[in-house]
Structures are given as C-alpha cells and as structure tokens.
C-alpha cells in the first residue's frame, strides 16, 4: 500500500475509530465480476477489534463480487465544510482495507443485526428484535475484516 502523501493530515487511531463508530453510512468499493470497479453506499456498524458488518439480501451484486474477489475498501466521510472563498474544504474521512466474508455463524449474525439496530434505531429495540427474528432467514450478513485503516482530515 502507498503511504498517504499528506502525512500532516493523518487522523490518529482514536479519531479514525470514532469516525467508524459514529459514521451514518459509508461507501463500499469492490472488484466487479468482470474486473471493473463497483461501489455502493451502505449502512454499517463497526465492532472492535476491527470488524465492520453490513446486511444485504441473500442474492445480489455484492455477493457475486466477493465470490470472485473479496478484497474491498470501505470509506466513511464525517464532517465536511466547503470554504468557497478559499477554494478548499474542511473534512474528515477514514478508509478501511480488508476482506469481505459471509457471516455463516447464526450467533454472530444475530449479534451483528442487534448491533446495527442499536446504532440506527436504539429507541425501537423491542420491535427490532421481532423484526430480526422474522427476517433472519432472508437476511445475509457480511463482515469486513479490517487489515488496514487510513484516516485523513483537514480542520
């Protein structure tokens, strides 16, 4: 992997983790089955140590892609502010690199669905648990095992 050109803009590990924990959505980039690029915005949940979970349907483009090549990049953008008069932008972002895998273990899958629900709908956990149970068989969980993290900012 190449080093970040602007070393003075690197986010430290704490701020990178915070952005992974609090980011609303991210952008998953993968290799398409034909060798081209494929990217999609997705909701997610980060879990220590170094895992990100996504849910999806039992069939689809993402699943086809990871059968061919499971290497992915996942990017989360935090706060941004365009500075028109300075022709610049304040920003914070974090990129993760790793491999995407199907979650086959039912306990891990259930735990990850609970984590996703707690992140996006904490005030509706009773309903979320019922929904998880009802849709469990037709929901697929993917886990990104993070191999490298690179955060950057301009504040």
C-alpha positions as CSV (number, residue, x, y, z in Angstrom):
1,X,0.0,0.0,0.0
2,X,1.2,3.5,-0.7
3,X,1.7,5.9,2.1
4,X,-0.5,8.9,2.5
5,X,1.1,11.9,0.7
6,X,0.0,14.5,3.2
7,X,1.2,13.0,6.4
8,X,0.3,16.2,8.2
9,X,-3.4,15.4,7.6
10,X,-3.4,11.9,9.0
11,X,-6.2,11.2,11.6
12,X,-4.9,9.4,14.6
13,X,-6.2,6.0,15.6
14,X,-8.7,7.4,18.2
15,X,-10.3,9.8,15.7
16,X,-10.3,7.2,13.0
17,X,-12.1,4.7,15.3
18,X,-14.6,7.5,16.4
19,X,-15.5,8.1,12.8
20,X,-16.0,4.4,12.2
21,X,-18.2,4.2,15.3
22,X,-20.3,7.3,14.6
23,X,-20.5,7.5,10.8
24,X,-24.0,7.3,9.4
25,X,-23.1,5.5,6.2
26,X,-20.1,4.5,4.1
27,X,-19.1,3.7,0.6
28,X,-18.1,0.0,-0.1
29,X,-15.8,-0.4,-3.1
30,X,-15.2,-3.8,-4.6
31,X,-14.0,-5.5,-7.7
32,X,-16.9,-6.4,-10.1
33,X,-17.2,-9.9,-11.5
34,X,-16.0,-8.5,-14.9
35,X,-12.9,-7.0,-13.3
36,X,-14.2,-3.4,-13.2
37,X,-15.0,-1.3,-10.2
38,X,-18.2,-1.5,-8.2
39,X,-19.1,0.9,-5.4
40,X,-22.3,1.3,-3.3
41,X,-23.3,3.4,-0.3
42,X,-24.3,1.2,2.6
43,X,-25.3,1.4,6.3
44,X,-22.9,-0.4,8.6
45,X,-21.8,-1.0,12.2
46,X,-18.2,-1.1,13.4
47,X,-17.2,-3.5,16.1
48,X,-13.9,-3.9,17.9
49,X,-11.5,-5.4,17.2
50,X,-11.5,-4.3,13.5
51,X,-14.8,-5.6,12.1
52,X,-17.5,-3.9,10.1
53,X,-20.8,-5.5,9.4
54,X,-23.3,-4.9,6.6
55,X,-26.6,-6.6,5.9
56,X,-28.0,-7.4,2.5
57,X,-30.4,-9.7,0.6
58,X,-29.5,-13.4,0.1
59,X,-28.7,-12.7,-3.6
60,X,-27.2,-9.8,-5.4
61,X,-24.2,-7.9,-6.9
62,X,-22.2,-7.7,-3.7
63,X,-22.4,-11.4,-3.1
64,X,-21.5,-12.2,-6.7
65,X,-18.5,-9.9,-6.5
66,X,-17.0,-11.4,-3.3
67,X,-17.1,-14.9,-4.8
68,X,-14.7,-13.6,-7.5
69,X,-12.6,-11.2,-5.3
70,X,-13.3,-10.5,-1.6
71,X,-10.8,-7.6,-1.3
72,X,-12.7,-4.3,-0.6
73,X,-12.2,-0.8,0.5
74,X,-14.8,0.9,2.8
75,X,-14.8,4.7,3.2
76,X,-16.7,6.8,5.8
77,X,-16.8,10.6,5.4
78,X,-17.5,12.6,8.6
79,X,-17.9,16.4,8.9
80,X,-17.3,18.5,5.9
81,X,-17.4,22.2,5.2
82,X,-16.9,23.8,1.8
83,X,-14.8,27.0,2.1
84,X,-15.8,28.8,-1.2
85,X,-13.6,31.9,-0.8
86,X,-10.6,29.7,-0.1
87,X,-11.3,27.1,-2.8
88,X,-10.9,24.4,-0.2
89,X,-12.9,22.1,2.0
90,X,-12.6,21.1,5.6
91,X,-13.2,17.3,6.0
92,X,-12.5,14.1,7.9
93,X,-12.6,10.7,6.4
94,X,-11.4,7.2,7.1
95,X,-10.7,4.4,4.7
96,X,-10.5,0.7,5.7
97,X,-9.0,-2.0,3.6
98,X,-9.6,-5.7,4.1
99,X,-11.5,-8.8,3.0
100,X,-15.3,-9.3,3.0
101,X,-16.8,-12.6,4.2
102,X,-20.2,-14.1,4.6
103,X,-21.2,-14.5,8.2
104,X,-22.2,-18.1,8.5
105,X,-22.5,-18.4,12.2
106,X,-26.0,-17.7,13.4
107,X,-24.9,-16.3,16.8
108,X,-22.5,-13.8,15.1
109,X,-25.2,-12.9,12.6
110,X,-27.8,-12.3,15.3
111,X,-25.3,-10.2,17.4
112,X,-24.4,-8.1,14.3
113,X,-28.1,-7.5,13.5
114,X,-28.6,-6.3,17.1
115,X,-25.6,-4.0,16.8
116,X,-26.9,-2.5,13.6
117,X,-30.4,-2.0,15.2
118,X,-28.8,-0.4,18.3
119,X,-26.9,2.0,16.1
120,X,-29.7,3.1,13.8
121,X,-32.9,2.5,15.9
122,X,-31.9,2.4,19.6
123,X,-35.3,3.6,20.8
124,X,-37.1,0.7,18.9
125,X,-35.1,-2.3,20.1
126,X,-38.2,-4.3,21.1
127,X,-39.6,-4.0,17.6
128,X,-36.1,-4.5,16.1
129,X,-35.7,-7.9,17.9
130,X,-39.0,-9.1,16.5
131,X,-38.1,-7.9,13.0
132,X,-34.7,-9.6,13.2
133,X,-36.4,-12.9,14.2
134,X,-39.0,-12.6,11.4
135,X,-36.5,-11.8,8.7
136,X,-33.5,-13.7,9.9
137,X,-33.6,-16.5,7.2
138,X,-33.8,-14.0,4.4
139,X,-31.1,-11.6,5.6
140,X,-27.4,-12.0,4.7
141,X,-24.7,-10.6,6.9
142,X,-21.3,-9.6,5.6
143,X,-18.2,-9.0,7.7
144,X,-15.3,-6.8,6.7
145,X,-12.2,-8.0,8.5
146,X,-10.1,-4.8,8.5
147,X,-6.4,-5.2,7.6
148,X,-5.5,-1.6,7.4
149,X,-7.1,1.8,8.3
150,X,-6.1,5.2,7.0
151,X,-7.8,8.3,8.3
152,X,-7.3,11.8,7.0
153,X,-8.6,15.3,7.8
154,X,-8.3,19.0,7.2
155,X,-9.6,21.1,10.0
